[in-house]
Amino acid sequence: MFFDINGKPIGDGKLVSHAYEIIHLALDQTGLPNERKLAFADKFQDLFIMQVRATGQTQRSTNQRIRKLCTNIGSFRWNDKNPMLSGIADGKLSIWFYPNVVFIDPSL
């Protein structure tokens, strides 16, 4: 991924892989660039969230930067004004007001 303004790479430049085919992804475009998140769904309709950039004390391995949010996701989208994520899962609207909490306590 690259910044749209200057074309520089986002993140640490290392490739990120996922075990299954990615069918949809969306980048949170609010806030500071170093706080951005990437949401993606794989072919099994599992929704994941990933920290795009991790530096300093928050630097983690790729596995620690990716967390599963839910299963059976139909579609999802970031809010264009706030870092909130919404999606249709199991035929119901789900809204994650603070999806970053999954990096603090995955059980929430």
N, C-alpha and C positions, 0 to 999 in steps of 0.2 A: 504494500500500500504506500501511497505517496501523498504528500500535502498537495492540495490543488493550487495553492498560491505560488510556491516556489519549486515544486517538483522534488523536494528532498524526501527520503524515505521516512515513514512513520515507524517508530519503535526502534529496536536495537539492530534491525537489518537482518536478523536471523529468520530463516524460513520456519513457518509453523505448519504442522501437518495434523490431520485428523484421520481417525481410523476408517471413516466412511465418507462417501461422496457428499459434498455440501450442495444443498439445493437452493438455499436463500441466505443472504447475509445483508446486514444493515449496520452502518457506522453511526454512532452517536456523534452529532456534529455541534453539540452545545458545549459551552465551557472552554476550559483551557485545553490545548492539544495534548498535553501530557496526562490528562485525566480522561481521555476518550476511551470508549468501550466499543467492542464489536460484538454484535449478536449474530448468531448463525444457526441454521437448522440443517440437520443431516437427512439422509434418505429415509431414516426411520422416524422422522418428524420429532426428534428430540431437539429442544432449544438450549443453546449454550450461550454463555457470555464470556468475553475474553478481555483482559486488560491489554490495550494496544501497546502502551509504553510503560515499562517498569524500570525505574532508575533508582540509584542510591539504596537506601535501606529497604525500599519496597521491591527491589529487583528479585524476581523469582524465576524458577524454571518454567518452561512452557506449560507443563502439567499443572502447576500451581496457579497459573494465570487464566486457566480455562475452567469454568464451572457450569454444571448443568442446572438450568432453571426449571424446566418442565418437560413433559412428554406429550406426544400427540398434538403438536402445535400445527395449526392450519396456516396462519399468516401472522406476521408481527411487524411492528413499526416503532421507531423512536419518536418521541415528541420533538417538535422542531424548536421549542422554546426552553424546555427543561430536560434534564437527563432521566426521563421516565420512559419505560418500555411498556407497550401494550401488545396483546396478541389474542387470538382466538384459539383456545385449547379445549378439546372435548366439547366443542360447540358452545363454549361460554367465553365471555370477554374476561380476560385477566389483565390487571394493570399492576406493574411493579413500580411503585412510587420511588423506591430507592434500591435499584437492582444491585448496587455495589455491596449491599449487606451480605451477599453470598460469599464474598471474599473474606469477610470477618467471621461469620458463623454460617456454614453451609446448611445447617439444619433449619434455619429460618427460611 
